[in-house]
Amino acid sequence: MATATVELPPKLVELFAQPRGALSYRCAYGGRGSGKSYGFALMAAIWGFAEPLRVLCTRDLQVSIKESFHAELKAAIGAHPWLAAHYDVGVDYLKGRNGTEFLFRGLRNNVQAVKSTAKIDLTIVEEAEDVPEASWIALEPTVFRQPRAEMWAIWNPRLEGSPVDVRFRRQLPEQAMAVEMNWWDNPFFPPELDALRRLDEQRMDPATYAHVWEGAYLVNSDAQVLAGKVRVAEFTAGGDGWDGPYHGLDFGFAQDPTAAVRCWVREGRLWVDAEAGAIALEIDATATHVKERIDGIERYVVRADSSRPESISYLQRHGLPRCIGVDKWQGSVEDGIAHLRSYAEIVVHPRCRRKIEETRLWSYRVDRLTGDVLPQVVDAHNHWMDALRYALAPLVKRRTGMAVGMTVAGL
């Protein structure tokens, strides 16, 4: 009988030491770079190799397959030839030769469809911090109908007392095991990611760094650029009294994502209801990607980073005909921040997950010796924030009253 050896972080070896069905819940939480998502994907693929399983991969909001657990599974399977030979990995599906099937579903506004899904052997809840209590209540009776059924949860803690925090940290059920994992628990932590971590340690305030890299709860900090200004709520924009929509686009590629947003103004408040973007998004795929996620954007002016005129020109000819560059000037970032803070509040729709994260993580530098907040914005967690500034550029000009014809690269 042939055997195979796989390597996992020690905490995951402990978590998966017991066979399928010995536990009802297996959970891992912590900061970036811990290897928990990849490890869970690898173990799910191995279990599906060993026996035919029906696996539900879910999260609170899933706009597309690309934003699901599919990518982690594909990477884990591709790294092991014997798994790659077993699985048929399609664009929007994943099946094993023995009948194993992975399903990918979002919970928000779709929980009834998930409840109708039958014969689930394993449920993987990714980004479990975002799953509301009502979804947990609906999900669990559905996925524990099969013998030896299990649920796995993965999350980066954000709010103390969130539904997943209460369920699997404060009140860990019987037949459950949860481990905290951070970058130092991952013996395979890549040096490139460690370089980013060290940079973030220098430029982030301690509370933000602890949340991103060390799995700490995210606490409000005076260093947050938009402290006290942001509220997350569902809403429907458009119609009488709504100014907009305004669209912004920030270019990225290798390390930084391309990011796009749509926003509105009403009753002295800024409302953000759509986002798009991804890392390594090719310019020839950008228009399609954005249009699929921000309905009708091609009909409006899209204000983009003027440091990429060649990209703007390409998009004008390939799907975003009204894409234009944004004027920049010395102090334009600071003026943009002042404009954002001038609103009574900034309301972000729950589906804009990356935008929500950036509003919490966008921060000023903090002196590491004195703890003083410095008047310098950290160049991180700002891609959707930059897109938002670009979208509102004409309003920022109106507020400052400046003559702006000069372009200053890098601002």
N, C-alpha and C positions, 0 to 999 in steps of 0.2 A: 504493500500500500504506500503510495507516494505521500510525502509530507511537505509542508511549506512552513517557513518561519517568517513572521512579520514583526516589525519593531514598533513599539508604542511608548509614549512617555510612561514612566513607572506608575503614576496615579491612574492611568487608564488601564494598565495591566491589572491593577488591583480592582478597578471598577468592573472589569469584564472577566474576572477570574471564575465567577460562578456561571453555570450554563444557562441557556435560554430558558426562561420560565421560573428560575430560582428567585428572581426579583420581579416586582411589578414596575418599578421605576429605576432608571439609571440617569443621573443628572451630573452635569459639569458646568461650573460657572467661573468666571474670572476675566482677566484682561486680554488684550491683543497679544498674539504670538504664542499662545499656550499650546496650540495644536489640538484643541478639543474638537473643533468641527471636523478637521481632517481625520482625526482618530475615530470619531463616531461614524463618519462615512465609510472608512475602511472596515470597521467591524460590521456595519450593516451589509456591506458587500460580501464579507466572508460568511456571515450567517445565511445570506441568500444563495451563496455558493454551496453551502453544506446541505441545505434542504430548501424545497420550494416555499417561498414566503410571499405574502402580500404586504408591502411596506408602504405606509402613508407618510409622506414628507410634507410637513405643513408649517406655516408661519402665519402671523396675523394678516399681513398684506402681501400678496404675490401678484404683481402686475404682469409678469411674464416668466417663462421657464428660466430665462437667464438670471432672474432674480430669486431663484429657488435653490434648494439643496442639490439640484442637479449638477451644478459645477463642481461642488466638493466631491460628489460621488464619481464623477467623470475623472477627476484628477487622481483619486485614490485607486480606482480601477486601472487607469492607464499606467500607473507606476508599478503594477505587478502583472507580468505577462500571463500568468495562469488565470488571473481574474479577467484580464482583457479578452482572453480566448473564450471565457464563459459567457460574457455579457454582450448583448447587442445595445450599444449606446447611441441612440438617435438624437436628433435635435431637440425633441420634446418628449422622449420616452426613454425607458431603461428596462430591459428585460433579460432574464437569465435563460440559459438553455434548458434548465430543469423546470421552468415555469414560474420562477421568481419574477415578480412585477413590482416596480416602484411607481407610486402615484404621487403627483405634485399638486397640492391644493392650498389656496389661501383661505383663511377663516373669516376675515372681515367681510361682511355682507354676503357670506357664502356658507355660513355654518350649517344651514339646513341641508345643503347639498353634501357636505362632509358627513353629516349624520346619516345620510342614506347610503353611504359607502359600506359595503358588506365585507365580512370575513377579513378583517385586518389583523395580521399577526404582530406587526411592529409599527409603532407610531413614533416619528421623530419630530419634535417641536423645536424648530430653529428660531433664534432670536426670541426666546420665550419671554423675555422681559416685556415685550410689547403686547402680549396676549392678555386681553381683559378677562375678568372673572367669569362673565357670561359665556365666553367661548370655552373656558376650561370646563364649566358645568355641562355644556352641551357635548363636548368632545369625549370626555372620559367614559360615559356609559356606552358610547358607540364603539370605542376601540378596545374594550376589554371583554368582548363577547366570545372571542376565540380561546381555546385552551392554550395556556402558556403565553398569552399575549403580554406585551410589554410596551411601556411608553418611555422614551428618552427625551430629556429636555436639555437644551444648551442655551446659555445666555451670558451676557455681560451685565452685571448688576448696575442699575442706575438709580432706582428709587427704593429706599428702605420702606418695606411694607407693601410693595407691589404684589399682585396676585401670585406670581411665581416665587417671589421671595417668601411670602407667608407659607405657601404650600410645601416648598422643598428646602427651606433653610430654617425658618422659625418652627415649623410643625412638620418635620419630616415623617411621612407615613411609615407604618410597618411595611416590610418587604420593599424598602426603598434604600438607595444609597446615593449620596451626593458628594462630589469632591470639588474643592476649589483648585483651579489651575491658572497659573500665570506664566509669564515668559521664562522665568527661572526654573519652572518645572518641566520645560521642554528641552530635552537633550539634543533635539534636532533644530533648535532655534537658529535660523539662518543669519550669517554675519551681516547681510545687507539689511535685514530687518532690525538687527541690533544697532546698526549705525543710525537708523531712523529713530529708534528708541532713545539713544543717547542725545540726539539732537532735540527731540521733544522734551527730554529731561531738562535741557538747558533753556528752552524757549517757552515752555508752558508754565503756568502757575502750578504749585504743588497739588492743589485739589484736582485740577484737570488731568495732570499727568497720572495721578493715582487712579483716577477713574479709567482712563484709556488703557494704561499698561499694567495696573496692579489690581484691577477688579474692585476698586472701592466704589461706594455709592457716590453719585455725582451730587455735590453740594453746591448751593449758590455761593458765588464768590464775587467780591468787589471787582475782581479782574475780568469778569465776563463783560464783553462789550455791550451786550444787550440785556444786562441784568435787570430783572423786573419788568421787562417790556413784552415778553413773548407768552402767548397763550395758545394751546393746542385745542382745536374744536372743529367739528364738522359744520359746514355751511355750503350754501349754494350761491354762487356769485352771478352777477349779470342783472340787467333790467334797470329800472328807474333808480336813480341815486347812486349807481355804481360807476365810478370812473375807471377806464381801462377797457380791455386788459392791456397790461404792459409786459413785454417779454425781454428777457436778458439771456446772454450766452457767454460763458467763459470757456476758453479752449484749454485742453490738456492733452496728455497722451500716456507716457510711460508710467510715471509715478502719480501724476495728478489727473483727476478725472475731468473730462469735458462735462460741463454742467449747464443746465438750462432751467429757467423758472418762468412761471406766469403769476402775475400779481394784480391786485386791484386796490383802489382807494375808495373808502366810503365812511362818512361820518367821523373823519379825523383818524381813522384806523387804516392800517395796511393789512391786506388780506392776501395770503399766498395759497393757491389751490392746486397747483400742478408743478411737477418737476420731471426732469429727464437727465440722463447722463450715465457715463461709465468710464472706467479706466481702459486705456488702449483702444478707444473708439476711433476707427479710421475715418478720415475726413469724408471719404466717399460713402460712408455708412451713416454719417452724422444726421443728415436731413431726415432720412427714413426713421432712424431711431427716435429723434425728437418729435416728429409728426405723429408717430404711433402713441406717444405718451402725453403730448400736449395738443389736444384737438384744435384744429384750425389755425395753428401757429403760422402756417405759410401765408395766411391772408393779412398778417399784421407786420408792422415794423418789429424787427428783432435786433436789439442793440447788443453788439458784441465787442469783445476786447480788440481795440484798434491796433495792438501790437502784432496782429496776425492778418495783415491785409490780403495775403494770398489765400488764406482760408475763407475770409469773407467773400472774396471774389468768386471762389469756387462754389460756395453755398448759394450765392446770388444766381448762379447759372444751373444749379442742381438742387432745386427743391425749396430753398428759402429765398425767394426773389427780393424780399424787402429787408434782408440782413444788411446792417450798416455798422460802421465803426463808431465807438463812443469817444468823444473828446476827453482828454485827461489834462490835468494841470497840477502844478505843485500843490500838494495838500488835498487832492481830490478824494483820497481815501478818507481822510479826517472829515471832509465836508459831507461825504456820503454817510458816514457814521452819525454825524450830527443830524442829518436829515432823517435817518431811520429812527433815531431816538426822539425826534420831534413828534412822532405819532403817539396818540394816546396809548395804543398797544399794537403789537404785530400778531395777527391771528394766523396760525398755520394749520392747514387741513391735515388730519392724521395720516393720509396717504403719502404725504411728503416726508418720508422717514429720514432721508439724508439731510434735508433742509432743517428738520427739527433737531437732529444731532448737531449740526453746525451752529445753530443759534445757541446751543448750550456750551459748545466747546470753543467758539470764537472768543479770543481773550487778548488782554493786554499782557505785556511782559511784566514779570514780578521779580524784583531784586531778591536773589536767593539768600542774601545775608540779612537784610533788614525786613523783608516781606513787603516792602513798599511797592504799590502798583505804579508802573512806569507809563508814560504817555507814548508808548510804542506798541503797535498792534503786532501780535505774533503772526508770522507768515505761515499759517497752518489752519486747517479746518475752515477754509474761507472760499471755497470754489463756488458753492451755491450762493454764498453771501456776496461774492463779487458779481455773480450773474444778477443778483437782486439789485445791487448798486447800479449796474449798467442799465437794467430795465427802467430805473427811475431817474436816469441821468438828466433828462430835461427838467424834472422837478427839482433836482439838486441845484441846477444852475439858477433856477428861478429863486430859490431860497438864498443862495449866496450873492446873487446879483453880479457875478463876475463875468468879465469878457473872457471867453475860453475858446481860443483857436489853436493853442499850443498843445502838442502831444509830447508827453514826457514818458519815455519808455520805462517799464518796470514798476509803475505805480498802480 
